[in-house]
Amino acid sequence: MLKQLKEDIQAVFARDPAARNTLEVLTTYPGIHALMMHRLAHELWKKECKGSARLLSSFSRFATGIEIHPGAKIGRRFFIDHGMGVVIGETAEIGDDVTLYHGVTLGGTTWNTGKRHPTLEDGVVVGAGAKILGPFTVGKNAKVGSNAVVTKAVPADTTAVGNPARFISKDKPKDEAETRLRDYAESIGFQPYAATQDQSDPMLEGMRVLLDRIQHNEKRMNTLCQRLSLLDPTFKVQQQNEQPFSQEELKIIEDVRRECEAQSQQSKA
């Protein structure tokens, strides 16, 4: 028990830069308090002292704001940061080196007996407010983003974000079409705000479809203009002499360009 406690304290120092010394961790970290009481309650639960185990877990919830059912199985070096509002169900299983932030729920979706809660494999990180609901597995070293709602298995080394959760894989293959769309987006100054290049987001997917369509239309228009120039040599001259935009439209475009440049300079600063 003491060896396990020592590992739990070391896990706090490894994952929380605010931790200063062992005395502070032991006296002020509710995650450590809840984990200590859960380990004792779990031993009582295994020895069929279930009433005492539930009583101790209820006291732990009152004292720390963290509710861990005494039947839950928790591995080594488990860390709950902040902790308020964390709920871990009876049949939940948590591997080694797992981190949970405040407001996380490891819950179930059925009233049937048996396995009802998720299994978190080694190295999983679950962000604040995330809800993982159901008897499935979150794979090794996976991450669950803040406020995500996960209702199906998460593969290893994958990030789950959103509601309902969608998966982002680090090993997403790159193809020529993807590269072409990205280059075209850069050529017209399009850059999605606060989005990684590999993020699988419905809005970004929609923008990629629109960019693809715009590029396709531009190619067709250029081809038509070239053919019209061959048929009618004066077409190109007329096109050059024509004013594509009115003065008012040009003023609006210039205002937008200045605003974009100002935003870019602010972001760089």
C-alpha positions as a printed Julia matrix, in Angstrom:
269×3 Matrix{Float64}:
   0.0    0.0     0.0
   2.8    2.44    0.89
   4.69   1.56   -2.3
   1.53   2.23   -4.31
   1.04   5.57   -2.53
   4.62   6.55   -3.32
   4.05   5.8    -7.01
   0.82   7.83   -6.98
   2.63  10.83   -5.48
   5.4   10.55   -8.07
   2.73  10.52  -10.78
   1.46  13.86   -9.46
   4.92  15.43   -9.73
   5.34  14.0   -13.24
   2.04  15.41  -14.56
   1.33  18.56  -12.53
   3.92  21.37  -12.63
   2.07  23.12   -9.78
   3.04  20.38   -7.3
   5.89  21.64   -5.08
   6.52  19.05   -2.39
   5.22  15.76   -0.98
   3.54  17.34    2.06
   1.55  19.68   -0.16
   0.42  16.79   -2.39
  -0.64  14.67    0.6
  -2.56  17.46    2.29
  -4.11  19.47   -0.56
  -4.67  17.17   -3.54
  -8.21  15.7    -3.49
  -7.27  13.24   -6.25
  -4.73  11.62   -3.94
  -7.21  11.55   -1.05
  -9.9    9.95   -3.2
  -7.46   7.4    -4.59
  -6.18   6.42   -1.13
  -9.7    5.91    0.16
 -10.72   4.03   -2.97
  -7.86   1.56   -2.67
  -8.95   0.79    0.89
 -12.63   0.61   -0.1
 -11.76  -1.7    -3.02
  -9.99  -4.12   -0.67
 -13.07  -4.14    1.56
 -15.26  -4.73   -1.5
 -13.17  -7.74   -2.54
 -13.43  -9.16    0.98
 -17.27  -8.95    0.74
 -17.42  -6.06    3.24
 -19.52  -4.18    0.72
 -21.48  -2.06    3.16
 -18.31  -0.71    4.74
 -16.81  -0.17    1.28
 -19.81   1.85    0.11
 -19.78   3.87    3.33
 -16.12   4.75    2.85
 -16.66   5.68   -0.82
 -19.59   7.91    0.19
 -17.4    9.68    2.73
 -14.74  10.08    0.04
 -17.27  11.69   -2.29
 -18.37  14.07    0.49
 -14.77  15.01    1.34
 -13.29  15.3    -2.17
 -16.13  15.73   -4.68
 -14.88  12.62   -6.48
 -17.13   9.57   -6.67
 -15.41   6.25   -7.28
 -17.42   3.08   -6.82
 -15.49   0.62   -4.63
 -15.93  -2.06   -7.29
 -13.97  -0.11   -9.91
 -10.52  -1.5   -10.77
  -7.75   1.09  -10.91
  -4.14   0.49  -11.93
  -0.88   2.08  -10.86
   0.13   5.74  -11.06
  -3.43   6.93  -11.59
  -3.82  10.71  -11.41
  -6.99  12.79  -11.04
  -6.17  16.48  -11.58
  -8.45  18.92   -9.71
 -11.01  16.13   -9.51
 -14.29  17.88   -8.68
 -17.2   16.12  -10.35
 -15.35  12.97  -11.43
 -17.59   9.88  -11.44
 -16.24   6.34  -11.96
 -18.75   3.49  -12.17
 -18.71   0.07  -10.58
 -17.47  -2.01  -13.53
 -14.99   0.57  -14.86
 -11.43  -0.65  -15.33
  -8.49   1.74  -15.48
  -4.96   0.75  -16.49
  -1.6    2.19  -15.48
  -0.5    5.82  -15.97
  -4.03   7.08  -16.72
  -4.93  10.76  -16.17
  -8.42  12.19  -15.63
  -9.31  15.85  -15.31
 -12.27  17.37  -13.47
 -15.83  16.61  -14.53
 -15.03  13.29  -16.19
 -17.67  10.55  -16.13
 -16.95   6.88  -16.74
 -20.57   5.81  -16.88
 -22.94   3.22  -18.28
 -25.87   3.23  -20.68
 -27.86   0.27  -19.39
 -29.48  -0.98  -16.19
 -28.53  -4.58  -16.9
 -26.09  -6.34  -14.59
 -22.59  -7.19  -15.73
 -20.05  -5.0   -17.5
 -21.62  -1.56  -17.93
 -18.73   0.89  -17.77
 -15.7    1.59  -19.96
 -12.19   0.15  -19.78
  -9.3    2.61  -20.07
  -6.02   1.02  -21.09
  -2.55   2.23  -20.09
  -1.58   5.85  -20.74
  -5.07   7.19  -21.53
  -5.69  10.92  -20.91
  -9.27  12.18  -20.52
  -9.91  15.93  -20.7
 -12.14  18.0   -18.45
 -15.87  17.35  -18.71
 -15.57  14.34  -21.01
 -18.18  11.58  -20.78
 -17.23   8.02  -21.66
 -20.38   5.93  -21.6
 -20.66   2.2   -22.19
 -18.84  -1.13  -21.81
 -16.15  -0.59  -24.45
 -12.38  -0.05  -24.44
 -10.41   3.16  -24.85
  -7.13   1.98  -26.37
  -3.62   2.43  -25.08
  -2.28   6.03  -25.11
  -5.54   7.35  -26.53
  -6.75  10.85  -25.65
 -10.3   12.09  -25.09
 -10.78  15.83  -25.57
 -12.53  18.11  -23.12
 -16.35  17.82  -23.13
 -16.26  14.96  -25.64
 -19.02  12.36  -25.42
 -17.68   8.92  -26.31
 -20.1    6.02  -26.83
 -17.95   3.6   -28.84
 -14.5    2.06  -28.66
 -11.52   4.36  -29.2
  -8.49   2.83  -31.0
  -5.03   3.06  -29.48
  -3.0    6.24  -30.13
  -6.11   8.1   -31.28
  -7.7   11.35  -30.1
 -11.48  11.51  -29.65
 -13.11  14.96  -29.81
 -16.62  16.39  -30.05
 -20.18  15.27  -29.35
 -20.66  12.61  -30.56
 -16.94  11.91  -30.53
 -15.05  11.57  -33.79
 -11.53  10.21  -34.02
  -8.3   11.88  -35.1
  -5.44   9.57  -35.97
  -1.79  10.68  -36.06
  -1.05   8.25  -38.86
  -3.63   9.61  -41.29
  -2.35   8.87  -44.8
  -1.54  11.75  -47.12
  -2.54  11.59  -50.76
  -2.09  13.83  -53.78
  -5.63  15.2   -53.61
  -5.14  16.27  -49.98
  -1.85  17.97  -50.83
  -3.39  19.7   -53.83
  -6.3   21.05  -51.75
  -3.95  22.29  -49.04
  -1.73  24.08  -51.57
  -4.73  25.7   -53.2
  -6.09  26.83  -49.81
  -2.77  28.5   -49.06
  -2.73  30.19  -52.47
  -6.03  31.99  -51.75
  -5.12  32.78  -48.14
  -7.45  30.27  -46.47
  -6.28  28.99  -43.1
  -8.75  27.4   -40.65
  -8.48  28.98  -37.23
  -7.39  26.76  -34.33
  -7.43  23.59  -36.41
  -4.62  21.16  -37.02
  -3.89  19.99  -40.55
  -4.93  16.43  -39.78
  -8.06  17.21  -37.76
 -11.13  15.36  -38.96
 -13.84  17.98  -38.52
 -17.16  18.15  -40.41
 -16.84  21.89  -41.01
 -13.32  21.5   -42.35
 -14.42  18.64  -44.58
 -17.16  20.87  -45.97
 -14.67  23.65  -46.64
 -12.4   21.2   -48.44
 -15.26  20.16  -50.71
 -16.01  23.82  -51.49
 -12.35  24.54  -52.21
 -12.21  21.57  -54.54
 -15.3   22.79  -56.37
 -13.97  26.35  -56.65
 -10.68  25.13  -58.08
 -12.51  22.91  -60.57
 -14.71  25.84  -61.7
 -11.69  28.13  -62.08
  -9.97  25.59  -64.34
 -13.09  25.28  -66.5
 -13.43  29.07  -66.76
  -9.78  29.45  -67.77
 -10.19  26.74  -70.4
 -13.32  28.44  -71.78
 -11.54  31.8   -71.92
  -8.62  30.28  -73.81
 -10.92  28.66  -76.35
 -12.93  31.87  -76.8
  -9.68  33.75  -77.39
  -8.8   31.28  -80.16
 -12.23  31.67  -81.76
 -12.36  35.44  -81.36
  -8.99  37.26  -81.03
 -10.78  40.39  -79.77
 -12.17  38.5   -76.76
  -8.94  38.77  -74.76
  -8.6   42.48  -75.55
 -12.18  43.15  -74.49
 -11.59  41.2   -71.32
  -8.53  43.28  -70.46
 -10.32  46.56  -71.11
 -13.31  45.68  -68.97
 -13.4   46.72  -65.32
 -14.13  43.52  -63.37
 -15.3   45.38  -60.27
 -16.92  48.72  -59.59
 -15.12  51.34  -57.5
 -17.38  50.56  -54.54
 -16.62  46.84  -54.82
 -12.89  47.54  -55.05
 -13.11  49.67  -51.89
 -14.83  46.82  -50.02
 -12.17  44.35  -51.19
  -9.42  46.69  -50.07
 -11.04  47.14  -46.63
 -11.27  43.38  -46.23
  -7.63  42.96  -47.29
  -6.48  45.55  -44.73
  -8.52  43.89  -41.99
  -7.02  40.48  -42.81
  -3.51  41.94  -42.76
  -4.2   43.58  -39.37
  -5.49  40.31  -37.95
  -2.43  38.47  -39.28
  -0.06  40.98  -37.67
  -1.9   40.7   -34.34
  -1.71  36.9   -34.41
   2.03  37.0   -35.19
   2.62  39.45  -32.32
